[in-house]
C-alpha cells in the first residue's frame, strides 16, 4: 500500500501534503484547470496533479473553437454560460480570442429547433440566422444547396487551448495552490466507502474530495482501480488536417457541420484546419496513434462537399488525436455511484474546451453543495 507523502527523508518540516486538501483534481487538461482555478478563487485548498504535462492530452490538440449555438440545448446553455469567461481573459493578462465569427450549418430537418434556440440565445450572445440565400451571398465559397441556412455568431472565434489551460493554472498557483506535473494517479484511496485521497506515484495524497478529469483515460483508470464509471465514456480518435487554398486568404469563420460530421477554423492566411471524429472507438490513449493518409484524404473529400475551393487544394499536414466521447454526446458530470466524495467530469465529446468554465461551476456546486449547479 502506498504511504503518505511526508517530504524528504529525515525532514521535520511540515509539507503541504500532510494535511488533507479540500479537493484533489486529477487531470491537467482544460477541465481540470478550470475547476482548479475556480476552487482557488473560492478560497478552497486544492491540489491538481497531471501524469504528463499540462494540456498534453486532448486539450493540446483541440482547435479551441468558441461558439455557443448547438443542436443540444444543454450544450448550448453550458457554452453560453462559459463564453464571457473566455472573452475576459485578455483583460486579465491572458491570451486573446481571435474573433473570426462562427457558422453552425443547419439542415432543413433542424431549422424549426434552430429558430427556437436562436430566440432563446438573444440577449446572451450576439447571434443571427442566415438563410441559405443570404449565406450564399455573404459566403459564396460555401455550398448551401443542402442547407436551410446557418447560425452565425459574429463575436465567436478561437483561442489557443494550451495557453488558456496554463493561464488558469498559473492564476490558481498565484493564490497559493499546488499543481504538479509528472504525478500519476494509480488508484482511489477510500475508507468505509468515503474517499480519502489518491494513491499516486508520489505516495498517498490525501483529500476530502477527488474530482477525476481524465478524459480519454477515464475507462482505463476505472478499470485499473475497480471503479464504477458513471456513464458510457469511451476514447475515440479524431482526424485533423491543414488544407491550403488561396480563397481562404482572409480570416474565415470557424464552422461546425453536423450533417457532414466536420468542423474547423482558419489556421493562418490561406490555410484551413478541418477535422472529423472517426469510427474507431475505445482506443488506448497511451499508445501511438499513427497518421493515416487515407483518413487525411477523407477529411479533404468531406470538406470539399461543403467548400468550393478557389484553386487547387493541397494538404499541408495533419494529425490524429483522441478525446473522450459518449454515444449520445452527453457529458458525464456526476458523483461516483459507490464512493462518496469522488466525482467525475469527463466524456465531453469534443466540446469540453468551450464549456470548461460552466463545467467548473457545476462541479464546485456538486462537490461542495451537493447540487448540480444548474
N, C-alpha and C positions, 0 to 999 in steps of 0.2 A: 504493500500500500504506500502511496506517496506520502511524504512527510510535509509538514507545514514549512513554507519558505520563511526562514528566520534570519537571513542575511549571512555575511561571511562567517566562516567558522571562527569561533573564539571571540566574536564581537559581542559586546554587551549593549551596543547602540540599537535602540528600537528601530524597526523598519516600518514603512507604511503598510506592509503586507501582514503584519502581526495582528492588526485589528480588522475585523471583517468590514468589507466595503458595503455601502448601501446597495450598490448594484455592480455586477461584473458583466461586461459586454464581450462576447466572443465574435470576432469578425471585424476587420478594419476596412470594410468597403463603405459605400456611401450610406447605407442604412445604419451600420454600427457607428459611423462618425456623426451622423445626425442625432442619434439617440444620445451618444456621449456628450455632444455639445449642449443638447437641451437639458440633460440632467445636471451638467455642470452649472449652467445658468440658473437652475432651480436650487442650487446650493447643496445638491447631493454629493456624497463622497463616492466616486465612481472610478472604476478601472476598465480600460479597454485593452484586449490582447488580440494579436494577429500573428498567425503562424509564419507568414512570409513578410512582405512589405505592405504598407497601407496602399489600398487601391490597386492591388495587383491581380485581383480576380476579375469578375465580370465588370466591375466598375471601371477598371482601367481600359477596357475595350469598348465601353459604351460610347455611343455617338453624342450623348449629352443633350438630346433634344428636349426643349422645354415648351410644351404646349398643353392646353387644358382640355379641349374637347376630345371625348372618346365615346364610342357607342355604349360602353358600360357606364351606367350612372354613378356607381361607387367610385370608379376610377376617375371620372370627371370631377367629382367632389374633392377627392384627395389631391388631384393636380391643381385645382383652383385654390385650395387652401394652402398649397405649397408655393405657388407662383411668385407671390410678393417677396418671399424669403430669398429667392434666387436673385430677383431684381434689386434687392437691397444690399447684395454682397459687395459691390464696388464701393458703395458709400462707407462700408465698414473696413475698407482696405483690402478687400478680397478680389478675386477675379471678376471680370466683367462679362456680361451676357452679350453675345453677338446677335443683335435684334434683326434677324433676317425675315421674320414672319414665319408662319407655318400654315400648310394646307393639309386638311384631312379630307381625302376624297370620299364621296358618299354615293352609294349605289341608289338606284330607284327604289329598291325594297326598303332602304333605311331612311328615305327622305322624310317621312312623317315624324319618326322618332327624333331625327336630327333637328327638325324645325322646333320641336318642343324643347329639346335640350338647349338650343341656342337662346331661346327666350329665357330659360332659367338662368343662363350664364350672364345675360346682360346686366351690367352693373357690377359684376365681379371682375371681369377682364374684358378688354376690347375684343369684339368678335363680330363677324359679319358672314352672311350667307351669300355665296357666289353661285348663281345658277350656271348651268353648263355654258350657255351662250356668253354670259358675262366673263366666265372663267377663260373661255377661248379668246376673248378679246384682250384680256389682261395678260394671259399666259399662253400665247399661241403655240409654243413648242410642246404643250401638253396635249395628249389625245383625250378628248372629253366625250367621245361618241357613246360610251357605255355608262356614263355617269349622270346622276341627277345634278351634281354640282360639287361644291366643296365648302367646308367650313374654313374661313380664313381668319387667322389671328395675327394682326399686323405687328403686335409688340412681342410675339413669341420669338424663339430663336434657339441658340445652343450655346453651351459653355463647356469648358474642359472639366470632366468629372473628377479626374485625379487631383486637380488643383483645388476644387471645392472640398473634396474629402480631406486633404491635408490642411486646408484653411480652418475647417471646423475643428479638427483635432488640435491644431495649434491654439485656437481660441480657448478650448477647454483646458489644455495644459497650462495656459496663462492664468487660469483660475485655480491652479494648484492640483489639478487632477493628473492621473497617470495613464499613459498609453504606451504599450510595449509591443515592439515588433520582434519576430523570431521566437515567439512563445506559443507553443501548440497546445490546444485543449485536447485532452485524451479521455476525458470522461467527466460525468457529473457526480459530485460528492453529495450525498444525502444522508439524513439521519431521521428515521421514523417517517419517511415519506415527505420530508421537507428539505429543500436544497440548502446546502451549507457552503457550496463553492464549486470550484472546478479543479480536477486533477490535471495538472499541466506539466509541460517539460521543465518547469521551474520547481515543481512540487505542488502542494495543495495551496490554492489561492482561495481564501475564504470570502464569502459574500452572503448577504441576506437574500439577494435576488440575483438570478442569472438570466441574461437575455441572449439567446442564440441567433446571430445574424450571419449565418454561414453559407447562405445561398446554395450554390450547386453542390456543396459538401453536406447539406442537411441530411439526406438519406444515408450517406456514408457515416456521419457522426452518430446518427440514431442507431444504426446497426451495430457499430462498434461499442456503443455504450449501453445497449439494451433499452433504448428509449422508444417511446411511442410517438412518432412524428404525427402531429395533429393535422392531417391532410395529405393529399396525394401530390407530393413535391418530387419532381424528377429533374435531373440535369439534362440539358438539351443543347445541341450545337447550333451556332448561327454563323452564316457565311456573310462576310462584308467585303466590298471591293471598291476601289477608286477607279472611276471612269472619267477619261479625259475627253472633252468636247468643247470646241470654241464657242458654242452657243451659250455656255454657262460662264461667260466672262464676268457677269455681274453676280453679286450675292444673291443666291437663289433661296427661296423659302424652303425650310425643312418640310418634309412631306411624309404622310402616313397613308398607305393604300391598302386597306383591309381586303379589298376584292382580289388583289393580286398577291397579297401577303408580303409586300415590300415596303421599306421605309428608307429614309436617307436625308441628307442635307448637303449643302455646299461644303467642300473641304478646303479649297483655295480657288482663286480665279481660274476658270476653265476646268475645274475638277469637281466631280460629284461623287459623294460617298453613298453607296447604296448597300442594303443588306436585307436578308430574309432568314427566318428560322427554318431549320432543316428538319427532316423526318426522323433523324436518329436521336432516340431518347435514352436516358439513363446511361450516359457516357461517364467515364471516370475523369473528373476534373484534374486529377493528379497525373494523368498520362498525357503525353504529347498529342495534340490534335493536328494531324498533318494537313498542309494546304492541299486543296483539291482543284486542279484546273477545270475539271468538269463542273464543279459547283460554281466556280467563278464565271464560267460561260453561262450557266443557268441564271445567275443574277443579272448578267448583262442582257440576256434574252428577255427576261421578265421586265427589266427596266425599259427595254425597247418597245414593249407593248404600251407603256404609258407616255414615254417621251419621244418626240420627233427630233432626232439628232440633227444638228445643223451641218454636219460634215462627217467624215469618217470617225467612228468612235474606236477608242483603243483602251485596253486595260492599262492601269498604271500601278498595279499592286493589289494585294488582297490578303485577307487573314480570316481564319476560322476561330471563333471564340465559343464560350459556353455561358449559360445562365440557368437559373432555377425557374422552371415552369410548372404550372399546374394545368391539368387537362382543360379546365373551364376558364383559365386565366384569372381566377380569384386568388389573391394573395392570402397567405396564412399569417395572421397576427393574433396569436392566441396563447392562453395559458396552457401549460402541459397538462395532459389528462390524468397523469398519475403522480407527479411530483409538484407539490405546492412551492411557489417561489421561482419556478422555472418557466420561461416564456420563449416563444418562437416568433421571429419576424423573417419570413422567407417566402419563396415562390412568387416573386413579383412579375414573372413572365415578360421580362424585357422593359417593364415600366418603372422599376424601382428607383431610378435616379430622380425622375421628375416629381415623385411623390414623397421623397425622403423626409422633408420637414413634417408633413402630416403624419407619416408613419411614426416619427419620433414622438409627436404629441399623443398619438393613440397608445403607444407602448408605455409612455410615462403614466398615463391615466390607468392603464391596465395593471401595471406593476405596483403602483403606489396608491391608487384609489380604488382598484377593483372594478373599474368601469372600462368600456371600450373606447372612450374619448369621442364618441360621435354625438 
